[in-house]
Amino acid sequence: MILLFFILYKLYPRHTRSPETVYLAFAFGFIVIVFTSFGIEKLWSKYLNVKIVKSFLLPGTVIHKLSHALLCLATGTTIKELNIFKIEDSGIQYDRPKIPYFFDFFISTSSIFGCASALIITSIILNNPIQVNESLPNEMVFSMKLVFDYAKNFLDMIWLTLEAFWKSGFHSISSILFTIASIIFTVSMAPHTREIKYIVLGFIILGTALFFLEISGISLLDYKWWDQALQNSWRIVTYIISMLLTILFITSVIIGFIKGIKLTFGHKSG
């Protein structure tokens, strides 16, 4: 990954901005979703009652499993076990795909797109009750400021998401339902540990391949429908990222506060 960044930095030095980098921004966005949702689920499972967490996330878990099952059927992968509504089970189990790694990537990422689709449908049904206007830049600027710029954007997204949900997240039944659905479906995107390598490597390869196609003159961005589809998709991706970062922030603050109280009172009692 560091070598890739160095090559791209040399190709597009300092503050040069290029529309081709939209694909790298997408790859980065999906990787953020993977690790953030995975981290939240692990924190909840460690510090909260596991049964309560799984019960709360059950609607998202059902979509997660069904998405995997659908892609298994589409790729001709044999499903060995599928328990959809059981809280205690380990989920879906399937044989090794006929084309390893390639089909593994599609099956592993299906839960992200399945849960995102469920969130979009919920938003349509509830008439889109909450708007978070902050968005990550959909082009990457190859400079040494890149990390700091994204860190600032992440902090801005957390603040504006908190502000948006504070103002309109609990003012109506539809906004409350959408708030709950946003939490459930974004956290339920969390992959299993074994799936992370397929997802991360796959998005890096896919984003890089599309990037180099663009700079080689084979441009999909010249097609209006494709460019519009990417813009609409980017709004969804950044909304999911803003939700996950906010959930992770709140979770970390609460856990830190509780651990601080335990540490303080534990020290005094000792």
Secondary structure, 3 states (H helix, E strand, C coil): CHHHHHHHHHHCCCCCCCHHHHHHHHHHHHHHHHHHHHHHHHHHHHHCCHHHHHHHCHHHHHHHHHHHHHHHHHCCCCEEECCCCCCCCCCCEECCCCCCCHHHHHHHHHHHHHHHHHHHHHHHHCCCCCCCCCCCCCCCCCCCCHHHHHHHHHHHHHHHHHHHHHHHCCCCHHHHHHHHHHHHHHHCCCCCHHHHHHHHHHHHHHHHHHHHHHHCCCCHHHCHHHHHHHHHHHHHHHHHHHHHHHHHHHHHHHHHHHHHHHHHHHHHHC
